[in-house]
């Protein structure tokens, strides 16, 4: 079974103590699914969305 998903955006989850973990929002089959990711992953995804090349270590 194949599913196609598209990135709807990036954000931060929020707890009572403030911002917590980065979240990428994926849309698939008419639903939006939050995926919790690391800060490094969030930065890489944002660079790709901005079409901003960056050096890899």
PDB file of N, H, CA, C and O in Angstrom:
ATOM      1  N   UNK A   1       0.842  -1.163   0.000  1.00  0.00           N
ATOM      2  CA  UNK A   1       0.000   0.000   0.000  1.00  0.00           C
ATOM      3  C   UNK A   1       0.898   1.240   0.000  1.00  0.00           C
ATOM      4  O   UNK A   1       1.816   1.341   0.813  1.00  0.00           O
ATOM      5  N   UNK A   2       0.637   2.169  -0.897  1.00  0.00           N
ATOM      6  H   UNK A   2      -0.110   2.086  -1.558  1.00  0.00           H
ATOM      7  CA  UNK A   2       1.426   3.380  -1.016  1.00  0.00           C
ATOM      8  C   UNK A   2       0.596   4.587  -0.608  1.00  0.00           C
ATOM      9  O   UNK A   2      -0.557   4.731  -1.015  1.00  0.00           O
ATOM     10  N   UNK A   3       1.192   5.443   0.193  1.00  0.00           N
ATOM     11  H   UNK A   3       2.128   5.326   0.523  1.00  0.00           H
ATOM     12  CA  UNK A   3       0.543   6.690   0.609  1.00  0.00           C
ATOM     13  C   UNK A   3       1.474   7.843   0.261  1.00  0.00           C
ATOM     14  O   UNK A   3       2.695   7.731   0.362  1.00  0.00           O
ATOM     15  N   UNK A   4       0.884   8.927  -0.141  1.00  0.00           N
ATOM     16  H   UNK A   4      -0.108   9.018  -0.223  1.00  0.00           H
ATOM     17  CA  UNK A   4       1.657  10.115  -0.410  1.00  0.00           C
ATOM     18  C   UNK A   4       1.341  11.144   0.668  1.00  0.00           C
ATOM     19  O   UNK A   4       0.178  11.339   1.021  1.00  0.00           O
ATOM     20  N   UNK A   5       2.359  11.791   1.182  1.00  0.00           N
ATOM     21  H   UNK A   5       3.303  11.632   0.895  1.00  0.00           H
ATOM     22  CA  UNK A   5       2.172  12.812   2.220  1.00  0.00           C
ATOM     23  C   UNK A   5       2.881  14.079   1.777  1.00  0.00           C
ATOM     24  O   UNK A   5       3.856  14.041   1.026  1.00  0.00           O
ATOM     25  N   UNK A   6       2.372  15.189   2.258  1.00  0.00           N
ATOM     26  H   UNK A   6       1.581  15.219   2.868  1.00  0.00           H
ATOM     27  CA  UNK A   6       3.019  16.453   1.942  1.00  0.00           C
ATOM     28  C   UNK A   6       3.205  17.233   3.231  1.00  0.00           C
ATOM     29  O   UNK A   6       2.377  17.168   4.139  1.00  0.00           O
ATOM     30  N   UNK A   7       4.303  17.971   3.296  1.00  0.00           N
ATOM     31  H   UNK A   7       4.976  18.024   2.558  1.00  0.00           H
ATOM     32  CA  UNK A   7       4.601  18.770   4.485  1.00  0.00           C
ATOM     33  C   UNK A   7       3.689  19.986   4.488  1.00  0.00           C
ATOM     34  O   UNK A   7       3.691  20.772   3.541  1.00  0.00           O
ATOM     35  N   UNK A   8       2.904  20.140   5.560  1.00  0.00           N
ATOM     36  H   UNK A   8       2.903  19.501   6.330  1.00  0.00           H
ATOM     37  CA  UNK A   8       2.023  21.306   5.713  1.00  0.00           C
ATOM     38  C   UNK A   8       2.722  22.431   6.461  1.00  0.00           C
ATOM     39  O   UNK A   8       2.367  23.598   6.297  1.00  0.00           O
ATOM     40  N   UNK A   9       3.713  22.092   7.281  1.00  0.00           N
ATOM     41  H   UNK A   9       4.002  21.144   7.415  1.00  0.00           H
ATOM     42  CA  UNK A   9       4.444  23.124   7.994  1.00  0.00           C
ATOM     43  C   UNK A   9       5.263  22.556   9.124  1.00  0.00           C
ATOM     44  O   UNK A   9       5.200  21.368   9.440  1.00  0.00           O
ATOM     45  N   UNK A  10       6.032  23.437   9.721  1.00  0.00           N
ATOM     46  H   UNK A  10       6.083  24.402   9.464  1.00  0.00           H
ATOM     47  CA  UNK A  10       6.835  23.096  10.887  1.00  0.00           C
ATOM     48  C   UNK A  10       6.385  23.974  12.036  1.00  0.00           C
ATOM     49  O   UNK A  10       5.944  25.106  11.834  1.00  0.00           O
ATOM     50  N   UNK A  11       6.498  23.450  13.233  1.00  0.00           N
ATOM     51  H   UNK A  11       6.856  22.531  13.397  1.00  0.00           H
ATOM     52  CA  UNK A  11       6.132  24.238  14.399  1.00  0.00           C
ATOM     53  C   UNK A  11       6.754  23.649  15.646  1.00  0.00           C
ATOM     54  O   UNK A  11       7.600  22.757  15.581  1.00  0.00           O
ATOM     55  N   UNK A  12       6.325  24.159  16.765  1.00  0.00           N
ATOM     56  H   UNK A  12       5.638  24.884  16.817  1.00  0.00           H
ATOM     57  CA  UNK A  12       6.801  23.684  18.057  1.00  0.00           C
ATOM     58  C   UNK A  12       5.606  23.230  18.864  1.00  0.00           C
ATOM     59  O   UNK A  12       4.575  23.902  18.897  1.00  0.00           O
ATOM     60  N   UNK A  13       5.746  22.086  19.518  1.00  0.00           N
ATOM     61  H   UNK A  13       6.583  21.540  19.491  1.00  0.00           H
ATOM     62  CA  UNK A  13       4.708  21.690  20.464  1.00  0.00           C
ATOM     63  C   UNK A  13       4.835  22.601  21.684  1.00  0.00           C
ATOM     64  O   UNK A  13       5.918  23.109  21.974  1.00  0.00           O
ATOM     65  N   UNK A  14       3.748  22.802  22.382  1.00  0.00           N
ATOM     66  H   UNK A  14       2.868  22.390  22.146  1.00  0.00           H
ATOM     67  CA  UNK A  14       3.747  23.708  23.523  1.00  0.00           C
ATOM     68  C   UNK A  14       3.182  22.987  24.738  1.00  0.00           C
ATOM     69  O   UNK A  14       2.135  22.344  24.664  1.00  0.00           O
ATOM     70  N   UNK A  15       3.889  23.104  25.853  1.00  0.00           N
ATOM     71  H   UNK A  15       4.739  23.627  25.913  1.00  0.00           H
ATOM     72  CA  UNK A  15       3.426  22.556  27.122  1.00  0.00           C
ATOM     73  C   UNK A  15       3.141  23.712  28.063  1.00  0.00           C
ATOM     74  O   UNK A  15       3.313  24.873  27.692  1.00  0.00           O
ATOM     75  N   UNK A  16       2.714  23.411  29.257  1.00  0.00           N
ATOM     76  H   UNK A  16       2.574  22.468  29.559  1.00  0.00           H
ATOM     77  CA  UNK A  16       2.440  24.466  30.235  1.00  0.00           C
ATOM     78  C   UNK A  16       3.687  25.299  30.542  1.00  0.00           C
ATOM     79  O   UNK A  16       3.580  26.473  30.896  1.00  0.00           O
ATOM     80  N   UNK A  17       4.876  24.687  30.403  1.00  0.00           N
ATOM     81  H   UNK A  17       4.963  23.734  30.115  1.00  0.00           H
ATOM     82  CA  UNK A  17       6.119  25.400  30.694  1.00  0.00           C
ATOM     83  C   UNK A  17       6.677  26.146  29.480  1.00  0.00           C
ATOM     84  O   UNK A  17       7.718  26.794  29.590  1.00  0.00           O
ATOM     85  N   UNK A  18       6.010  26.069  28.328  1.00  0.00           N
ATOM     86  H   UNK A  18       5.164  25.542  28.239  1.00  0.00           H
ATOM     87  CA  UNK A  18       6.435  26.798  27.140  1.00  0.00           C
ATOM     88  C   UNK A  18       6.713  25.879  25.965  1.00  0.00           C
ATOM     89  O   UNK A  18       6.297  24.721  25.966  1.00  0.00           O
ATOM     90  N   UNK A  19       7.432  26.402  24.941  1.00  0.00           N
ATOM     91  H   UNK A  19       7.770  27.344  24.940  1.00  0.00           H
ATOM     92  CA  UNK A  19       7.749  25.595  23.759  1.00  0.00           C
ATOM     93  C   UNK A  19       8.534  24.343  24.141  1.00  0.00           C
ATOM     94  O   UNK A  19       9.356  24.363  25.058  1.00  0.00           O
ATOM     95  N   UNK A  20       8.265  23.250  23.420  1.00  0.00           N
ATOM     96  H   UNK A  20       7.598  23.233  22.675  1.00  0.00           H
ATOM     97  CA  UNK A  20       8.888  21.976  23.782  1.00  0.00           C
ATOM     98  C   UNK A  20       9.636  21.388  22.594  1.00  0.00           C
ATOM     99  O   UNK A  20      10.796  21.736  22.374  1.00  0.00           O
ATOM    100  N   UNK A  21       9.013  20.519  21.832  1.00  0.00           N
ATOM    101  H   UNK A  21       8.071  20.237  22.011  1.00  0.00           H
ATOM    102  CA  UNK A  21       9.686  19.790  20.756  1.00  0.00           C
ATOM    103  C   UNK A  21       9.223  20.268  19.383  1.00  0.00           C
ATOM    104  O   UNK A  21       8.058  20.628  19.209  1.00  0.00           O
ATOM    105  N   UNK A  22      10.148  20.272  18.391  1.00  0.00           N
ATOM    106  H   UNK A  22      11.093  19.980  18.532  1.00  0.00           H
ATOM    107  CA  UNK A  22       9.747  20.602  17.026  1.00  0.00           C
ATOM    108  C   UNK A  22       8.778  19.542  16.482  1.00  0.00           C
ATOM    109  O   UNK A  22       8.865  18.361  16.817  1.00  0.00           O
ATOM    110  N   UNK A  23       7.866  20.001  15.642  1.00  0.00           N
ATOM    111  H   UNK A  23       7.796  20.961  15.369  1.00  0.00           H
ATOM    112  CA  UNK A  23       6.861  19.115  15.043  1.00  0.00           C
ATOM    113  C   UNK A  23       6.766  19.433  13.559  1.00  0.00           C
ATOM    114  O   UNK A  23       6.695  20.601  13.178  1.00  0.00           O
ATOM    115  N   UNK A  24       6.763  18.406  12.722  1.00  0.00           N
ATOM    116  H   UNK A  24       6.821  17.457  13.032  1.00  0.00           H
ATOM    117  CA  UNK A  24       6.461  18.585  11.306  1.00  0.00           C
ATOM    118  C   UNK A  24       5.035  18.080  11.111  1.00  0.00           C
ATOM    119  O   UNK A  24       4.674  17.005  11.590  1.00  0.00           O
ATOM    120  N   UNK A  25       4.236  18.862  10.406  1.00  0.00           N
ATOM    121  H   UNK A  25       4.529  19.735  10.017  1.00  0.00           H
ATOM    122  CA  UNK A  25       2.847  18.492  10.147  1.00  0.00           C
ATOM    123  C   UNK A  25       2.772  17.933   8.731  1.00  0.00           C
ATOM    124  O   UNK A  25       3.089  18.625   7.763  1.00  0.00           O
ATOM    125  N   UNK A  26       2.351  16.679   8.620  1.00  0.00           N
ATOM    126  H   UNK A  26       2.094  16.117   9.406  1.00  0.00           H
ATOM    127  CA  UNK A  26       2.198  16.027   7.326  1.00  0.00           C
ATOM    128  C   UNK A  26       0.729  15.867   7.006  1.00  0.00           C
ATOM    129  O   UNK A  26      -0.076  15.563   7.886  1.00  0.00           O
ATOM    130  N   UNK A  27       0.376  16.071   5.739  1.00  0.00           N
ATOM    131  H   UNK A  27       1.030  16.318   5.024  1.00  0.00           H
ATOM    132  CA  UNK A  27      -1.002  15.834   5.299  1.00  0.00           C
ATOM    133  C   UNK A  27      -1.011  14.599   4.414  1.00  0.00           C
ATOM    134  O   UNK A  27      -0.262  14.514   3.441  1.00  0.00           O
ATOM    135  N   UNK A  28      -1.860  13.647   4.756  1.00  0.00           N
ATOM    136  H   UNK A  28      -2.469  13.715   5.547  1.00  0.00           H
ATOM    137  CA  UNK A  28      -2.001  12.421   3.978  1.00  0.00           C
ATOM    138  C   UNK A  28      -3.443  11.961   4.062  1.00  0.00           C
ATOM    139  O   UNK A  28      -4.031  11.941   5.143  1.00  0.00           O
ATOM    140  N   UNK A  29      -4.005  11.597   2.949  1.00  0.00           N
ATOM    141  H   UNK A  29      -3.528  11.612   2.070  1.00  0.00           H
ATOM    142  CA  UNK A  29      -5.383  11.090   2.891  1.00  0.00           C
ATOM    143  C   UNK A  29      -6.381  12.041   3.555  1.00  0.00           C
ATOM    144  O   UNK A  29      -7.325  11.600   4.210  1.00  0.00           O
ATOM    145  N   UNK A  30      -6.164  13.355   3.380  1.00  0.00           N
ATOM    146  H   UNK A  30      -5.397  13.713   2.848  1.00  0.00           H
ATOM    147  CA  UNK A  30      -7.078  14.342   3.932  1.00  0.00           C
ATOM    148  C   UNK A  30      -6.954  14.577   5.427  1.00  0.00           C
ATOM    149  O   UNK A  30      -7.773  15.286   6.011  1.00  0.00           O
ATOM    150  N   UNK A  31      -5.945  13.995   6.051  1.00  0.00           N
ATOM    151  H   UNK A  31      -5.280  13.419   5.576  1.00  0.00           H
ATOM    152  CA  UNK A  31      -5.717  14.188   7.487  1.00  0.00           C
ATOM    153  C   UNK A  31      -4.349  14.797   7.708  1.00  0.00           C
ATOM    154  O   UNK A  31      -3.425  14.575   6.925  1.00  0.00           O
ATOM    155  N   UNK A  32      -4.223  15.565   8.776  1.00  0.00           N
ATOM    156  H   UNK A  32      -4.973  15.746   9.412  1.00  0.00           H
ATOM    157  CA  UNK A  32      -2.938  16.138   9.151  1.00  0.00           C
ATOM    158  C   UNK A  32      -2.401  15.358  10.345  1.00  0.00           C
ATOM    159  O   UNK A  32      -3.087  15.171  11.350  1.00  0.00           O
ATOM    160  N   UNK A  33      -1.154  14.909  10.207  1.00  0.00           N
ATOM    161  H   UNK A  33      -0.597  15.062   9.391  1.00  0.00           H
ATOM    162  CA  UNK A  33      -0.538  14.062  11.218  1.00  0.00           C
ATOM    163  C   UNK A  33       0.701  14.774  11.783  1.00  0.00           C
ATOM    164  O   UNK A  33       1.598  15.131  11.019  1.00  0.00           O
ATOM    165  N   UNK A  34       0.767  14.985  13.098  1.00  0.00           N
ATOM    166  H   UNK A  34       0.038  14.695  13.719  1.00  0.00           H
ATOM    167  CA  UNK A  34       1.962  15.599  13.674  1.00  0.00           C
ATOM    168  C   UNK A  34       3.044  14.539  13.905  1.00  0.00           C
ATOM    169  O   UNK A  34       2.766  13.457  14.423  1.00  0.00           O
ATOM    170  N   UNK A  35       4.271  14.861  13.516  1.00  0.00           N
ATOM    171  H   UNK A  35       4.497  15.740  13.095  1.00  0.00           H
ATOM    172  CA  UNK A  35       5.410  13.975  13.734  1.00  0.00           C
ATOM    173  C   UNK A  35       6.434  14.770  14.541  1.00  0.00           C
ATOM    174  O   UNK A  35       6.922  15.800  14.078  1.00  0.00           O
ATOM    175  N   UNK A  36       6.759  14.304  15.733  1.00  0.00           N
ATOM    176  H   UNK A  36       6.362  13.466  16.109  1.00  0.00           H
ATOM    177  CA  UNK A  36       7.738  14.982  16.581  1.00  0.00           C
ATOM    178  C   UNK A  36       9.139  14.619  16.105  1.00  0.00           C
ATOM    179  O   UNK A  36       9.451  13.445  15.904  1.00  0.00           O
ATOM    180  N   UNK A  37       9.977  15.632  15.926  1.00  0.00           N
ATOM    181  H   UNK A  37       9.723  16.585  16.089  1.00  0.00           H
ATOM    182  CA  UNK A  37      11.310  15.453  15.357  1.00  0.00           C
ATOM    183  C   UNK A  37      12.341  16.186  16.217  1.00  0.00           C
ATOM    184  O   UNK A  37      11.992  16.904  17.154  1.00  0.00           O
ATOM    185  N   UNK A  38      13.608  15.991  15.882  1.00  0.00           N
ATOM    186  H   UNK A  38      13.892  15.407  15.121  1.00  0.00           H
ATOM    187  CA  UNK A  38      14.679  16.685  16.602  1.00  0.00           C
ATOM    188  C   UNK A  38      14.874  18.092  16.025  1.00  0.00           C
ATOM    189  O   UNK A  38      14.383  18.401  14.940  1.00  0.00           O
ATOM    190  N   UNK A  39      15.588  18.926  16.758  1.00  0.00           N
ATOM    191  H   UNK A  39      15.987  18.674  17.639  1.00  0.00           H
ATOM    192  CA  UNK A  39      15.883  20.277  16.290  1.00  0.00           C
ATOM    193  C   UNK A  39      16.695  20.246  15.003  1.00  0.00           C
ATOM    194  O   UNK A  39      16.441  21.040  14.098  1.00  0.00           O
ATOM    195  N   UNK A  40      17.669  19.342  14.904  1.00  0.00           N
ATOM    196  H   UNK A  40      17.876  18.696  15.639  1.00  0.00           H
ATOM    197  CA  UNK A  40      18.481  19.221  13.689  1.00  0.00           C
ATOM    198  C   UNK A  40      17.620  18.848  12.481  1.00  0.00           C
ATOM    199  O   UNK A  40      17.792  19.399  11.393  1.00  0.00           O
ATOM    200  N   UNK A  41      16.703  17.917  12.678  1.00  0.00           N
ATOM    201  H   UNK A  41      16.563  17.470  13.561  1.00  0.00           H
ATOM    202  CA  UNK A  41      15.815  17.521  11.590  1.00  0.00           C
ATOM    203  C   UNK A  41      14.921  18.694  11.171  1.00  0.00           C
ATOM    204  O   UNK A  41      14.691  18.905   9.980  1.00  0.00           O
ATOM    205  N   UNK A  42      14.424  19.445  12.137  1.00  0.00           N
ATOM    206  H   UNK A  42      14.611  19.274  13.105  1.00  0.00           H
ATOM    207  CA  UNK A  42      13.582  20.604  11.829  1.00  0.00           C
ATOM    208  C   UNK A  42      14.347  21.638  11.010  1.00  0.00           C
ATOM    209  O   UNK A  42      13.806  22.203  10.060  1.00  0.00           O
ATOM    210  N   UNK A  43      15.607  21.886  11.375  1.00  0.00           N
ATOM    211  H   UNK A  43      16.047  21.426  12.147  1.00  0.00           H
ATOM    212  CA  UNK A  43      16.417  22.844  10.618  1.00  0.00           C
ATOM    213  C   UNK A  43      16.648  22.368   9.188  1.00  0.00           C
ATOM    214  O   UNK A  43      16.572  23.164   8.253  1.00  0.00           O
ATOM    215  N   UNK A  44      16.928  21.083   9.010  1.00  0.00           N
ATOM    216  H   UNK A  44      16.990  20.436   9.770  1.00  0.00           H
ATOM    217  CA  UNK A  44      17.147  20.537   7.671  1.00  0.00           C
ATOM    218  C   UNK A  44      15.889  20.647   6.820  1.00  0.00           C
ATOM    219  O   UNK A  44      15.964  21.012   5.647  1.00  0.00           O
ATOM    220  N   UNK A  45      14.744  20.336   7.396  1.00  0.00           N
ATOM    221  H   UNK A  45      14.683  20.039   8.349  1.00  0.00           H
ATOM    222  CA  UNK A  45      13.479  20.431   6.659  1.00  0.00           C
ATOM    223  C   UNK A  45      13.189  21.884   6.293  1.00  0.00           C
ATOM    224  O   UNK A  45      12.755  22.163   5.175  1.00  0.00           O
ATOM    225  N   UNK A  46      13.425  22.818   7.224  1.00  0.00           N
ATOM    226  H   UNK A  46      13.778  22.592   8.132  1.00  0.00           H
ATOM    227  CA  UNK A  46      13.167  24.229   6.929  1.00  0.00           C
ATOM    228  C   UNK A  46      14.077  24.733   5.817  1.00  0.00           C
ATOM    229  O   UNK A  46      13.633  25.497   4.959  1.00  0.00           O
ATOM    230  N   UNK A  47      15.354  24.315   5.816  1.00  0.00           N
ATOM    231  H   UNK A  47      15.715  23.695   6.512  1.00  0.00           H
ATOM    232  CA  UNK A  47      16.254  24.688   4.722  1.00  0.00           C
ATOM    233  C   UNK A  47      15.703  24.191   3.381  1.00  0.00           C
ATOM    234  O   UNK A  47      15.713  24.926   2.394  1.00  0.00           O
ATOM    235  N   UNK A  48      15.230  22.958   3.348  1.00  0.00           N
ATOM    236  H   UNK A  48      15.222  22.361   4.150  1.00  0.00           H
ATOM    237  CA  UNK A  48      14.687  22.399   2.104  1.00  0.00           C
ATOM    238  C   UNK A  48      13.436  23.162   1.672  1.00  0.00           C
ATOM    239  O   UNK A  48      13.280  23.464   0.488  1.00  0.00           O
ATOM    240  N   UNK A  49      12.543  23.477   2.611  1.00  0.00           N
ATOM    241  H   UNK A  49      12.669  23.232   3.572  1.00  0.00           H
ATOM    242  CA  UNK A  49      11.330  24.219   2.263  1.00  0.00           C
ATOM    243  C   UNK A  49      11.653  25.616   1.740  1.00  0.00           C
ATOM    244  O   UNK A  49      10.962  26.131   0.861  1.00  0.00           O
ATOM    245  N   UNK A  50      12.707  26.224   2.287  1.00  0.00           N
ATOM    246  H   UNK A  50      13.267  25.805   3.002  1.00  0.00           H
ATOM    247  CA  UNK A  50      13.128  27.560   1.866  1.00  0.00           C
ATOM    248  C   UNK A  50      14.016  27.520   0.620  1.00  0.00           C
ATOM    249  O   UNK A  50      14.405  28.563   0.095  1.00  0.00           O
ATOM    250  N   UNK A  51      14.336  26.303   0.150  1.00  0.00           N
ATOM    251  H   UNK A  51      14.020  25.456   0.576  1.00  0.00           H
ATOM    252  CA  UNK A  51      15.267  26.109  -0.969  1.00  0.00           C
ATOM    253  C   UNK A  51      16.595  26.812  -0.683  1.00  0.00           C
ATOM    254  O   UNK A  51      17.191  27.448  -1.552  1.00  0.00           O
ATOM    255  N   UNK A  52      17.030  26.673   0.562  1.00  0.00           N
ATOM    256  H   UNK A  52      16.546  26.156   1.268  1.00  0.00           H
ATOM    257  CA  UNK A  52      18.248  27.304   1.038  1.00  0.00           C
ATOM    258  C   UNK A  52      19.307  26.215   1.236  1.00  0.00           C
ATOM    259  O   UNK A  52      19.238  25.453   2.201  1.00  0.00           O
ATOM    260  N   UNK A  53      20.300  26.137   0.313  1.00  0.00           N
ATOM    261  H   UNK A  53      20.355  26.756  -0.471  1.00  0.00           H
ATOM    262  CA  UNK A  53      21.315  25.080   0.450  1.00  0.00           C
ATOM    263  C   UNK A  53      22.174  25.304   1.694  1.00  0.00           C
ATOM    264  O   UNK A  53      22.379  26.436   2.132  1.00  0.00           O
ATOM    265  N   UNK A  54      22.662  24.219   2.242  1.00  0.00           N
ATOM    266  H   UNK A  54      22.495  23.299   1.886  1.00  0.00           H
ATOM    267  CA  UNK A  54      23.520  24.318   3.418  1.00  0.00           C
ATOM    268  C   UNK A  54      24.585  23.226   3.343  1.00  0.00           C
ATOM    269  O   UNK A  54      24.387  22.182   2.723  1.00  0.00           O
ATOM    270  N   UNK A  55      25.711  23.494   3.987  1.00  0.00           N
ATOM    271  H   UNK A  55      25.872  24.343   4.490  1.00  0.00           H
ATOM    272  CA  UNK A  55      26.816  22.538   3.986  1.00  0.00           C
ATOM    273  C   UNK A  55      26.524  21.400   4.941  1.00  0.00           C
ATOM    274  O   UNK A  55      26.057  21.610   6.060  1.00  0.00           O
ATOM    275  N   UNK A  56      26.805  20.202   4.484  1.00  0.00           N
ATOM    276  H   UNK A  56      27.185  20.032   3.575  1.00  0.00           H
ATOM    277  CA  UNK A  56      26.670  19.026   5.339  1.00  0.00           C
ATOM    278  C   UNK A  56      27.994  18.810   6.056  1.00  0.00           C
ATOM    279  O   UNK A  56      29.055  19.092   5.500  1.00  0.00           O
ATOM    280  N   UNK A  57      27.939  18.316   7.277  1.00  0.00           N
ATOM    281  H   UNK A  57      27.077  18.087   7.729  1.00  0.00           H
ATOM    282  CA  UNK A  57      29.199  18.057   7.991  1.00  0.00           C
ATOM    283  C   UNK A  57      29.990  16.937   7.341  1.00  0.00           C
ATOM    284  O   UNK A  57      31.073  16.591   7.813  1.00  0.00           O
TER     285      UNK A  57
END
